[in-house]
Amino acid sequence: MRRDGAGAGPLAVILFGSPGSGKGTQSRFLVEMLGIPQISTGDMLRDHMRRGTGTGEAIADRMRAGSLVPDEMVNRLVSERIQLDDCQSGFILDGYPRTISQAAAMVDLLAGLGGEEVVIHLSVDYNVIMSRMAGRRVCLKCGTLYNAVTRPPRIAGVCDSDNAVLVIREDDREEVVSERLKQYEAQTKPLVEFFRESGKRLVEVNASVEQPEVICGRIRESLGSLPGAGVYSS
Ligand code: AMP
């Protein structure tokens, strides 16, 4: 994959939306479509917890409660990650930035690398989010997300790819979900205005009703119509 035309730096596709907006699923589609890696801060942080690193121990309580972890910590993780070779053309940010301070740090970092960003905001109605989160299951082995209604596995309770048993992610429990939604409203939603006001390319997608494949098609159209994006070739 190469990126033609635009400046020398990477293209950051920033995918953001509330918990249950389908960020994870759309990231995976975008990885295939654009051939650039997905960077999920949630996955990176869960990986630290699984491995029992110092970072993992420091964040465990906040993660379990559905609170955000400190900005400096995620900024550092993302900064280190996007400077690896596989991110030179671009990358998809799933779940980052989540605060104005993270967004400002990311814009500076990307400017330093000579890159640019496209922001995709997946908006979803509150009631839809709650019902989606209730049916959500994950494969702890490969990370694939399923949903009892919108994306059921072929065999109930079992991952299609590796037959591992599907579980409810600890932070998908109902009380934690409502805390995560509160955090989203207070800290992350204001990023729409932040990006709009700073003149970044912002694509608003209503992700409430249609199937993930249809929503992905609309993201593809929006990317294609933006200068500097949709310019990938193999
Ligand atoms: P996610 O899988 O993206 O929903 O993230 C799961 C949890 O990881 C969140 O509830 C936060 O505790 C933490 N987290 C993920 N990304 C960030 C971020 N950018 N800033 C702060 N905390 C984060």
Residues whose N, C-alpha, C, O or C-beta is under 5 A from the ligand:
A	BS01	AMP	T41 G42 D43 L45 R62 M63 G66 S67 L68 V69 V74 D94 G95 Y96 P97 R98
